[in-house]
Amino acid sequence: MHNLDETDLEILQLLMSNARRPYSDIADTVGLSAPAVSDRVARLEEMGIINRFTLDVDRSQLRGGIPVLITLDIASAGPGVSSIKADLLDDGAVEHVFTTAEADLIIYAKVPDNDIASWLADTIDADAFDDFGVTLLAGADWAPDLGGTEFALTCAQCGNTVDSEGTATRIDGESYQFCCPSCETRFTEKYDRLQQGAE
C-alpha cells in the first residue's frame, strides 16, 4: 500500500481551495508532473479520502433568510439521527448538519422567518426532538484547512491504524483499508458469509 505523504496533503489543500484547479498548476506547485498528480488524486479517491468534488455556493448572494444555529435535543424514541439528518439536508434552508458526541444535532440554516418552531415542524417530525435552542448569527465563514493533519486510515476489520504494511481492496465498489493481510482475509470472509446469508 502506498504511504500517504506531505505531497498528498499539499495536493488536498490545493484542491480544497479550488477543486477546479488544473492538475498542471498543482504539478507546478508540488514539483510533480500533471499525470503524477492525476494518479495521486485518483488514488486518494480510490482510498475514500476524496469523496467528491463539490461546489461551495454563497447562498446569501442568491436568496435571503435569517442565518441561525439550531441545536436539536434528539428524542430517544424518535426516528433516529440519520433519518432526521436526511430530512434536514433535503430542506433548501439547511447548509450544514453536525452531530455532537451526545448525539444532538447542530444545524446551520438560513430560515425564511423568525418562527423557528414552525419551520422545524414543517421540516421534520414533531416527535423527532425533545427540545431545541436557537442562536442568531451575524455571519458565517468557512475556511477548510488541513493544517496539522496527518493521514490516519483505520483498518476496516480491527480499527488499528493502517501503515506501510497495510493493504487495500475493493468489495462491491467500496474501497476498504486493512492494517495487515490477515485482517483483510477475515473481513472478506465475514463479508462473503453475510452476503450468502442475505441471499
Rosetta silent file (secondary structure, phi, psi, omega in degrees, C-alpha in Angstrom):
SEQUENCE: MHNLDETDLEILQLLMSNARRPYSDIADTVGLSAPAVSDRVARLEEMGIINRFTLDVDRSQLRGGIPVLITLDIASAGPGVSSIKADLLDDGAVEHVFTTAEADLIIYAKVPDNDIASWLADTIDADAFDDFGVTLLAGADWAPDLGGTEFALTCAQCGNTVDSEGTATRIDGESYQFCCPSCETRFTEKYDRLQQGAE
SCORE:     score description
SCORE:     0.000 S_00000001
   1 L     0.000  135.036 -178.888    0.000    0.000    0.000 S_00000001
   2 L   -66.520  133.193  174.138    1.353    3.428   -0.923 S_00000001
   3 L   -73.081  128.836  174.353    2.425    5.596    2.006 S_00000001
   4 L   -76.923  140.461 -172.383    0.500    8.857    2.048 S_00000001
   5 L  -134.629 -174.179 -178.650    2.882   11.766    2.345 S_00000001
   6 H   -62.091  -31.759  178.266    3.207   15.535    2.576 S_00000001
   7 H   -65.057  -39.959  176.297    2.727   15.869   -1.179 S_00000001
   8 H   -60.771  -43.441  178.190   -0.672   14.177   -0.876 S_00000001
   9 H   -62.321  -40.658  179.914   -1.610   16.660    1.868 S_00000001
  10 H   -65.474  -40.180  177.392   -0.430   19.574   -0.266 S_00000001
  11 H   -62.687  -44.471  178.333   -2.494   18.337   -3.228 S_00000001
  12 H   -60.080  -43.701 -179.265   -5.557   18.010   -0.976 S_00000001
  13 H   -62.385  -41.951  178.794   -5.055   21.535    0.376 S_00000001
  14 H   -64.773  -39.753  178.562   -4.784   22.961   -3.152 S_00000001
  15 H   -70.383  -32.442  178.237   -7.935   21.124   -4.243 S_00000001
  16 H   -67.655  -33.612  179.679   -9.809   22.311   -1.150 S_00000001
  17 H   -77.504  -26.567  177.089   -9.036   25.915   -2.014 S_00000001
  18 L  -161.203   98.882 -176.063  -10.103   25.389   -5.639 S_00000001
  19 L   -67.905  -13.870  179.948  -11.428   21.998   -6.749 S_00000001
  20 L   -97.381    6.729 -179.348  -11.290   23.127  -10.391 S_00000001
  21 L   -60.977  130.024 -179.785   -7.578   23.915  -10.268 S_00000001
  22 L   -63.553  144.540  178.694   -5.860   22.296  -13.284 S_00000001
  23 H   -59.775  -30.006  178.632   -3.543   19.392  -12.490 S_00000001
  24 H   -64.620  -38.549  176.364   -0.775   21.241  -14.373 S_00000001
  25 H   -66.056  -42.859  178.216   -0.997   24.135  -11.847 S_00000001
  26 H   -62.589  -42.251 -179.460   -0.936   21.685   -8.938 S_00000001
  27 H   -59.492  -42.327  178.283    2.017   19.893  -10.537 S_00000001
  28 H   -61.678  -38.130 -177.512    3.980   23.158  -10.743 S_00000001
  29 H   -72.751  -41.121 -174.463    3.308   23.852   -7.060 S_00000001
  30 H   -95.786   -4.863  176.410    4.153   20.391   -5.693 S_00000001
  31 L    79.231   32.214  176.255    7.015   19.587   -8.072 S_00000001
  32 L  -123.437  174.326  172.570    5.422   16.678   -9.934 S_00000001
  33 L   -84.502  159.817  178.441    4.177   16.110  -13.464 S_00000001
  34 H   -59.998  -41.661  176.536    0.482   16.591  -14.237 S_00000001
  35 H   -62.993  -34.747  178.026   -0.011   12.823  -14.857 S_00000001
  36 H   -66.449  -38.148  176.484    1.611   12.073  -11.472 S_00000001
  37 H   -65.261  -43.757  178.532   -0.821   14.494   -9.782 S_00000001
  38 H   -58.693  -42.428  178.465   -3.713   12.854  -11.625 S_00000001
  39 H   -62.954  -42.020 -179.827   -2.555    9.423  -10.386 S_00000001
  40 H   -66.466  -41.275  178.545   -2.334   10.662   -6.798 S_00000001
  41 H   -63.974  -42.530  178.545   -5.810   12.235   -6.943 S_00000001
  42 H   -61.458  -40.138  179.089   -7.217    9.009   -8.404 S_00000001
  43 H   -67.107  -39.636  177.962   -5.575    7.028   -5.562 S_00000001
  44 H   -64.303  -34.659  175.083   -6.985    9.438   -2.936 S_00000001
  45 H   -68.914  -44.138  179.640  -10.430    8.893   -4.470 S_00000001
  46 H   -59.079  -37.803 -178.560   -9.918    5.122   -4.510 S_00000001
  47 L   -79.628   -9.050  179.514   -8.975    5.185   -0.809 S_00000001
  48 L    85.214    9.356  177.773  -12.069    7.223    0.041 S_00000001
  49 L   -75.973  -42.379  170.660  -10.120   10.275    1.233 S_00000001
  50 L   -98.731  116.482 -179.221  -11.612   12.362   -1.570 S_00000001
  51 L   -91.133  -37.631 -179.629  -15.308   11.516   -1.718 S_00000001
  52 L  -168.331  158.769  172.450  -16.463   14.026   -4.302 S_00000001
  53 L   -98.875  131.603 -172.652  -15.697   17.362   -5.850 S_00000001
  54 L  -132.848  177.191 -178.208  -18.366   19.854   -4.933 S_00000001
  55 L  -116.125  129.765  177.693  -19.392   23.462   -5.298 S_00000001
  56 L  -100.251  106.098 -175.990  -19.433   25.913   -2.391 S_00000001
  57 L   -98.565  131.754  174.082  -22.239   28.376   -3.124 S_00000001
  58 L   -82.226   97.125 -175.343  -22.610   31.629   -1.199 S_00000001
  59 H   -64.810  -23.109 -179.962  -26.360   31.393   -0.642 S_00000001
  60 H   -64.289  -23.137  178.180  -26.508   34.955    0.656 S_00000001
  61 H   -80.029  -17.407 -174.995  -25.909   36.083   -2.922 S_00000001
  62 L  -101.775  -36.517 -178.046  -28.854   34.054   -4.159 S_00000001
  63 L  -159.531  163.030 -179.608  -31.579   34.499   -1.594 S_00000001
  64 L   -84.188 -169.535 -178.907  -32.342   35.866    1.803 S_00000001
  65 L   142.146  160.219 -179.058  -33.048   34.178    5.047 S_00000001
  66 E   -97.357  117.261 -179.180  -32.105   34.522    8.678 S_00000001
  67 E   -74.846  124.883 -178.362  -28.804   32.736    9.473 S_00000001
  68 E  -139.631  156.034  165.143  -29.152   30.641   12.630 S_00000001
  69 E  -107.324  127.550  179.018  -27.573   27.781   14.521 S_00000001
  70 E  -117.309  127.319  174.868  -30.191   25.386   15.860 S_00000001
  71 E  -104.312  120.201 -179.652  -29.332   22.768   18.446 S_00000001
  72 E  -102.872  125.637  172.049  -31.749   19.840   18.473 S_00000001
  73 E   -87.880  102.114 -171.776  -32.023   17.612   21.523 S_00000001
  74 E   -70.453  134.465  178.666  -32.898   14.375   19.729 S_00000001
  75 L   -73.797  136.009 -177.920  -35.690   12.268   21.248 S_00000001
  76 L   -67.511  -29.600 -179.025  -34.599    8.757   22.221 S_00000001
  77 L   -94.324    6.419 -176.938  -37.857    7.258   20.933 S_00000001
  78 L   -79.480 -169.101 -174.499  -37.813    9.271   17.697 S_00000001
  79 L   -71.570  -11.902  179.795  -36.938    8.209   14.157 S_00000001
  80 L   105.250  152.224 -174.348  -33.151    8.329   14.715 S_00000001
  81 H   -61.272  -45.533 -175.318  -30.341   10.757   13.939 S_00000001
  82 H   -64.559  -37.547  178.387  -29.641    9.581   10.379 S_00000001
  83 H   -66.954  -41.873  179.430  -33.279    9.909    9.342 S_00000001
  84 H   -65.331  -43.480  178.418  -33.545   13.384   10.880 S_00000001
  85 H   -58.675  -43.758 -179.706  -30.296   14.481    9.200 S_00000001
  86 H   -61.060  -43.317  178.797  -31.578   13.303    5.821 S_00000001
  87 H   -63.694  -42.384 -179.828  -34.814   15.273    6.251 S_00000001
  88 H   -64.481  -45.270 -177.275  -32.927   18.398    7.293 S_00000001
  89 H   -69.515  -18.434  174.957  -30.437   18.195    4.437 S_00000001
  90 H   -76.112  -18.500 -179.769  -33.325   17.844    1.970 S_00000001
  91 L   -82.040  131.235 -177.049  -34.578   21.265    3.065 S_00000001
  92 L   -63.433  -19.231 -178.581  -33.119   24.072    0.981 S_00000001
  93 L   -78.683  -20.792 -174.227  -32.591   26.314    4.003 S_00000001
  94 E   -89.169  127.054  177.856  -30.117   23.909    5.674 S_00000001
  95 E  -102.834  -38.686 -178.461  -26.458   24.203    4.724 S_00000001
  96 E  -140.445  144.791  172.461  -24.703   22.078    7.364 S_00000001
  97 E  -130.433  123.951  179.169  -25.736   19.493    9.948 S_00000001
  98 E  -112.455  142.182  176.631  -23.279   18.485   12.680 S_00000001
  99 E  -107.138  125.859 -179.724  -23.702   15.556   15.082 S_00000001
 100 L   -84.507  169.223  177.560  -22.344   16.059   18.598 S_00000001
 101 L   -63.027  -25.055  178.272  -20.821   13.365   20.809 S_00000001
 102 L   -86.127    6.810 -179.496  -24.099   13.383   22.759 S_00000001
 103 L    67.954   24.031  169.021  -25.965   12.565   19.502 S_00000001
 104 L   -86.994  163.937  177.371  -27.577   16.006   19.339 S_00000001
 105 E  -114.189  137.992  172.519  -27.708   17.841   16.025 S_00000001
 106 E  -116.172  123.777 -173.441  -26.427   21.341   15.348 S_00000001
 107 E  -114.075  130.850  168.610  -27.866   22.845   12.189 S_00000001
 108 E  -102.506  120.542 -176.855  -26.645   25.853   10.254 S_00000001
 109 E  -143.556  159.689  170.678  -29.560   27.173    8.217 S_00000001
 110 E  -113.844   93.104 -173.843  -30.942   30.318    6.641 S_00000001
 111 E   -80.544  150.406 -174.356  -34.542   30.102    7.717 S_00000001
 112 L   -66.973  -29.795  177.967  -37.253   32.077    5.896 S_00000001
 113 L  -150.489 -175.324 -174.736  -38.532   33.874    9.009 S_00000001
 114 L   -88.438   10.300  177.425  -38.046   34.014   12.765 S_00000001
 115 L   -93.904   78.112 -175.312  -40.643   31.344   13.554 S_00000001
 116 H   -64.265  -39.057 -178.605  -38.147   28.501   14.016 S_00000001
 117 H   -59.212  -44.892  178.994  -40.671   26.200   15.724 S_00000001
 118 H   -65.945  -41.072  178.812  -42.995   26.292   12.705 S_00000001
 119 H   -61.958  -44.274  177.947  -40.112   25.805   10.291 S_00000001
 120 H   -61.571  -42.797 -179.333  -38.901   22.761   12.271 S_00000001
 121 H   -62.472  -33.121  178.596  -42.454   21.332   12.376 S_00000001
 122 H   -78.655  -20.803 -172.784  -42.662   21.645    8.583 S_00000001
 123 H   -96.643  -41.463 -178.087  -39.212   20.102    8.071 S_00000001
 124 L  -133.450  164.846  178.908  -39.024   17.126   10.478 S_00000001
 125 L   -61.396  141.388 -179.558  -41.396   15.015   12.579 S_00000001
 126 H   -63.426  -29.689 -179.469  -42.513   16.704   15.791 S_00000001
 127 H   -85.591    5.845 -178.287  -41.579   13.609   17.812 S_00000001
 128 H   -75.757  -24.004 -177.196  -38.003   13.665   16.432 S_00000001
 129 E  -139.298  152.483  179.170  -36.700   16.035   19.109 S_00000001
 130 E   -88.241  -36.048 -175.943  -37.394   16.870   22.742 S_00000001
 131 E  -157.690  165.130  175.217  -36.195   20.479   22.693 S_00000001
 132 E  -146.905  154.964  175.060  -34.266   22.949   20.578 S_00000001
 133 E  -126.584  150.027 -176.634  -32.162   26.058   21.038 S_00000001
 134 E  -127.629  134.561  173.106  -31.538   28.858   18.555 S_00000001
 135 E  -121.308  120.739  177.137  -28.577   31.199   18.146 S_00000001
 136 E   -77.179  132.523 -176.858  -28.968   34.104   15.733 S_00000001
 137 L  -103.922  142.924  173.751  -25.806   34.595   13.667 S_00000001
 138 L   -86.987  -20.318  179.618  -24.291   37.840   12.463 S_00000001
 139 L  -178.571  170.289  178.204  -22.301   35.958    9.821 S_00000001
 140 L  -146.611  130.316  177.622  -20.689   32.652    8.931 S_00000001
 141 L  -122.899  147.685  179.287  -17.268   31.967    7.453 S_00000001
 142 L  -133.923  123.954 -178.944  -15.860   28.659    6.299 S_00000001
 143 L  -134.752   83.123 -179.375  -12.149   28.077    5.726 S_00000001
 144 L   -62.713  136.168 -176.708  -11.348   24.406    5.178 S_00000001
 145 L  -149.777  145.633  177.694   -7.752   23.647    6.084 S_00000001
 146 L  -105.880   13.919 -178.711   -5.650   20.554    6.564 S_00000001
 147 L   -52.923  129.515  177.999   -3.095   22.252    8.819 S_00000001
 148 L    76.643    3.604 -178.497   -1.656   19.804   11.319 S_00000001
 149 L   -82.244  137.463  170.944   -3.481   16.879    9.708 S_00000001
 150 L  -121.068  149.866  177.945   -1.798   13.539    9.414 S_00000001
 151 L   -72.253  130.686  178.727   -3.172   10.604    7.499 S_00000001
 152 L  -142.496   72.577  176.593   -4.602    8.031    9.857 S_00000001
 153 L   -69.659  143.290  179.579   -6.518    5.441    7.911 S_00000001
 154 E  -111.145  146.260 -179.770   -8.140    2.838   10.123 S_00000001
 155 L   -66.797  130.491 -179.340   -8.409   -0.856    9.466 S_00000001
 156 L   -67.930  -18.569 -178.515  -11.942   -1.843    8.413 S_00000001
 157 L   -93.592  -53.711 -171.258  -11.612   -5.073   10.434 S_00000001
 158 L  -111.449  -13.271  178.530   -9.901   -4.217   13.729 S_00000001
 159 L    87.763   -1.928  177.645   -9.776   -0.399   13.824 S_00000001
 160 L   -70.339  162.064  177.828   -5.975   -0.177   14.114 S_00000001
 161 E   -70.969  136.538  178.258   -4.060    2.467   12.171 S_00000001
 162 L   -88.154  123.881  177.927   -3.071    1.407    8.649 S_00000001
 163 L  -115.865 -157.969 -175.558    0.624    1.948    7.963 S_00000001
 164 L   -65.963  -17.256  177.221    3.018    0.947    5.165 S_00000001
 165 L   -82.593   -6.918 -173.844    2.352   -2.743    5.925 S_00000001
 166 L   -71.288  168.561  177.819   -1.346   -2.240    5.176 S_00000001
 167 E  -130.992  167.768  176.878   -3.393   -3.475    2.272 S_00000001
 168 E  -142.138  148.196  176.921   -6.464   -2.247    0.428 S_00000001
 169 E  -146.960  158.942  178.025   -9.192   -3.979   -1.512 S_00000001
 170 E  -112.785  125.725  178.796  -12.387   -3.081   -3.339 S_00000001
 171 E  -126.042  121.389 -179.334  -15.555   -5.024   -2.498 S_00000001
 172 L    49.110   43.377  175.721  -18.789   -4.287   -4.365 S_00000001
 173 L    84.138   -5.715  179.201  -17.490   -0.904   -5.465 S_00000001
 174 E  -104.274  139.315  177.666  -16.339    0.234   -1.987 S_00000001
 175 E   -93.412  133.081  179.284  -12.668    0.630   -1.062 S_00000001
 176 E  -126.103  140.502  177.627  -11.535   -0.810    2.296 S_00000001
 177 E  -110.153  145.998 -177.971   -8.151   -0.431    4.033 S_00000001
 178 E  -135.376  149.585 -179.291   -6.594   -3.012    6.361 S_00000001
 179 L   -76.979  -21.935 -178.174   -3.604   -2.973    8.701 S_00000001
 180 L  -157.660  162.088  179.699   -2.465   -6.447    7.595 S_00000001
 181 H   -61.375  -32.553 -179.247   -3.364   -9.220    5.134 S_00000001
 182 H   -67.127  -36.714  175.571   -4.964  -11.358    7.895 S_00000001
 183 H   -64.842  -39.122  177.738   -7.457   -8.574    8.723 S_00000001
 184 H   -61.637  -43.935  179.844   -8.253   -8.288    5.022 S_00000001
 185 H   -63.594  -46.408  179.780   -8.877  -12.038    4.835 S_00000001
 186 H   -61.514  -42.360 -179.309  -11.101  -12.067    7.953 S_00000001
 187 H   -64.500  -45.662 -178.385  -13.098   -9.071    6.696 S_00000001
 188 H   -63.389  -42.523  178.052  -13.563  -10.567    3.222 S_00000001
 189 H   -63.401  -43.655  178.935  -14.656  -13.928    4.655 S_00000001
 190 H   -63.139  -42.152  179.003  -17.133  -12.249    7.028 S_00000001
 191 H   -60.828  -44.238 -179.886  -18.476  -10.108    4.157 S_00000001
 192 H   -63.629  -40.994  179.364  -18.934  -13.216    1.984 S_00000001
 193 H   -63.243  -42.632  179.282  -20.774  -15.057    4.798 S_00000001
 194 H   -64.719  -39.352  178.021  -23.110  -12.081    5.300 S_00000001
 195 H   -63.806  -42.811  179.433  -23.767  -11.875    1.567 S_00000001
 196 H   -66.022  -37.373  178.149  -24.590  -15.591    1.397 S_00000001
 197 H   -67.404  -27.991 -178.329  -26.891  -15.271    4.403 S_00000001
 198 H   -80.353  -15.954 -175.721  -28.768  -12.393    2.754 S_00000001
 199 L   -87.895    0.000    0.000  -29.489  -14.396   -0.390 S_00000001
